[in-house]
Each structure stands twice: as structure tokens, then as C-alpha cells.
Amino acid sequence: MSLYLYNATWIDPETFSGTTTTIKVEEGPFGGMTTDATVPPPSERGPDDGILDCTGRIVMPAFGCGHHHIYSALARGMPPAPKTPANFLEVLEYVWWRMDKKLDRDMIEASALVTGLYCAKNGVTFVIDHHASPFHLEGSLETIAGALDRVGLGHLLCCEMSCRDGEAIKEKGLAETEAFLSSGRKGHVGLHASFTVDDDLLNRAVELARRHGTGIHIHVAEGVEDQEHCARAYGKSVVRRLSDAGVLDMPLTILGHCVHLDEEERDLIRTSPCWVVQNTESNLNNKVGLGRYNDFPRVMLGTDGMHSDMIRSAQSSYFIAGIAEGGMSPLAAYQRLRAVHQHIRGHRAPGGGTNNLVILNYDTPTPLTAENFAGHFCYAFDARNVESVVSQGRLIVDHGELVSASEAEILAYANEQARRLWVLL
């Protein structure tokens, strides 16, 4: 099957030059796309070929999220914590750990479907997720994968293993990770954070990641408490501990947040092949600090479960850089947004091809050129400009409406499961 985007303004991802052309998109998890195509006459088209008129519309590669928490999707409007958190550890204890213990299969599925819905409508066609449901682990990753497949999104998944719920739960996390990666699905080996992971789990996770040719996905020094615990328990910094265990040796490792680092830790990350993921709005929300990322060679952007809007994430990272990093150019912010695609390609993950596109209705009052494209993106682009979305060669959002699944059914299901969850909190 082929999809033809007729009369589109294609923005070249390298030069930002705009060209009016017809784009041919091939369906499939590893499909491609070509510009300067010609729409064949009806007699020469396949029965499932489609045509989308993109006159006056901008077409560019779709977006990816480098760090999400799908499990948090039903938290919007949930009952307040029994105590107002006074620090980051209490945020975890009274909000997120209180909630993730109550999740079951239907709640997880609803969370994944509604996250998939919002990702799709925001032009995000690939999600790297860090999942937590310690008392419903078995089959949880496949539940999420199936829901995202239904919406039409690519994904790299893991469950955030830890020791905070005891040995039996730790073993179930390892078993779920092994089962998911052994099934042929692509993903990471997930760990929560150094302060909830003992040496046995850390070493077994590294071995598991090496055996499956992937990396570790872990929160790193998000709060200063992570560093304080590591110094007390192991006599070293968090990144040094991870480096000594081999976590930083793997090119597909993702280090989330990386807010509270000393210079030795920064050097260890800079000289490693691993990735750092920045989550600006979550850092601000949790009051953990701003973070500095401009000296790391491989940085991508995530949302940490705050939302599913990567345009917003790129813009917030750009604006905060003026305080946290001494400034950043619009081009650098845009490149940081796009870095996730390099990581995805490293996994050879389904859904990581060039046949993932976003069609934008961007009616600018000023000229849009190759020279000022990044400035337009950082100051004026908005998720509301996302009109249609192509994922793996299929049109999944058509003029603002999800067409790969029923939006009404997904929202009704999410509301039902949110009510079930909130009663338990």
C-alpha cells in the first residue's frame, strides 16, 4: 500500500529548505518515503492506495518521545496525596508509588491507549516508555505494546525494576523483562533509580541488557537524595556506581534527568556512548533543579509522563536553557528534539523508518525560510498546528481526528478505569 501526500510543502530535515512536491509513503514498520513522486492514474493505483491533499500544508518527520511514563496517564485530577509532599522522595512516596501499586491490567491498557491517542494527535509516532506497576507485572509490557500497536505507534518499552517492594517483586520484574525481550519485542532493561536498586539487581540487569543487545533505562540523580543515598551506601557517586557496573558501556543506555552531577560524573557520561534524556517540565514540577545538558554529546527530550507534546517539550527546554545552560540557539533546541530518532535507529525498532510524517497547518504572518525555520519552531509552532499524522506509512490522524482507533471509546475506557483507580487511592 502507498499513500500519496499531494502538493505538500516538504521541509528537508537537514537543510530546512521547503519544496512543494508530492510525497510517496510506503506502508510497513520499516517503510520509507520519497519526494518528487507522481500520483499514478486510478487505473495504476493499488486498491488500498490513498491520496491526501496537502496544499498549503507543511510536511516534516514526525516526533518521538525519549522518556515517557504511560502508567501515569490516569493521574489527571486524581485525589490529592494524604500529605503534602515536602521533598522529592515524598512526591514519590505519597503520589507515584501510592498510585503504581494499584494498577491492574485494564488500568494499564487504558493508560497506554489514551497516551497513544494524545501522542498521535500531537504528531508523536514513537514512544520510549518507562513503566511501573509493581503488583501487576506479568504481561504488563505486552499490554502496553498491544495498545500502542492498536493506535499505530512505534515503541521501546521497559518496566522500572527496583527493590522497594521486596525480593519477590524484584524477581517478577526480571522475569517480565526477560519474557518481553525474548518474545522479539524491542525495548530496554528498566531500573527505577540507584537508590532503589541493590547491587544484585543492578548486575543482573546489566547482564540481561547485554544478552539482549540493548541498554539500561534508568533515572539518574533526578533528586539530590539519589546522590546522598549512593554516597552513604556505596561510597561513590551515582554515575560512578553505574559506570563501575557497566551501564555506561552500552550505546543504547538511557540516563534520565541527570540533574545533580559533579564534574567527574559529567566526564564519565561525555566519554561514554550512552544517552541522556532531558525532562524540563517534570524537573520544574518536582522542584528537583534545572539540569545542564549542553556539554553532553547525545541528549534527547522526554516528557517524564507530564504530557505527550514534544513541541512543547522542545520549547520549554529552549526557554529554560537561558537560565540553566547560558542559552541555546533555536537550531540546537530543534536538534535536541530530533536526536531521539538516532537512538531509535540504534535499536532497529519497528516504527523507526522514514515513513512517519506530520502534516502541519501553519498559517504564518511572516516568511518561513530555511534560515529562520528553527526560530519559527521554537517561538510559534504549536501542537494545534498538527492536522494529520502518518505512522508507519498509515494515516492515523486525519484532519485532527484519530482514525486508527475510536477516540470516543478510548476516552470512555480511560474514564472508567480512572474511576476504578481513584477509589483505591
Number of C-alpha atoms within 10 A of each C-alpha: 14 20 22 25 26 20 19 24 23 24 19 14 12 8 10 17 15 19 16 19 19 24 26 23 28 23 21 17 21 17 18 17 19 14 16 13 15 13 17 11 7 9 7 9 13 11 10 8 16 17 14 16 12 23 15 14 23 23 25 19 24 22 24 30 27 32 30 23 22 28 25 22 21 24 17 9 8 15 11 10 16 10 11 11 15 8 13 17 15 15 17 14 14 17 21 16 17 16 23 19 16 18 26 17 16 16 24 27 27 27 28 27 30 25 28 28 28 16 24 32 26 27 32 28 30 30 28 25 28 29 25 30 24 25 15 18 22 18 14 25 28 17 18 25 22 16 22 25 17 13 26 27 28 27 24 22 27 26 26 25 32 26 20 15 14 10 12 9 18 18 15 17 29 21 13 20 29 17 16 22 22 11 10 9 17 21 28 31 29 29 25 21 23 23 20 15 17 14 12 9 20 22 16 13 24 22 17 20 25 17 12 16 16 21 28 29 31 26 25 26 26 26 21 16 16 21 21 16 17 19 14 10 11 11 12 15 22 26 26 18 20 21 16 11 17 16 29 26 19 19 18 23 24 29 26 26 29 25 21 21 19 11 8 12 17 18 14 14 24 16 12 19 15 23 27 26 27 30 29 26 21 20 19 13 10 16 13 19 19 24 22 20 21 16 12 16 15 21 25 28 27 32 24 25 20 20 20 29 22 24 21 18 22 27 22 16 25 24 18 19 21 12 12 16 15 10 13 17 15 21 17 14 24 20 17 20 25 23 18 25 20 12 23 23 13 12 18 12 19 20 26 27 24 20 26 33 25 28 26 24 20 17 11 10 6 7 9 17 14 14 12 13 19 21 17 16 17 22 12 13 19 18 15 13 19 24 21 26 29 27 33 27 28 23 21 25 26 17 15 16 17 20 15 18 16 12 17 10 12 20 16 13 18 24 16 14 20 20 13 15 19 15 10 11 15
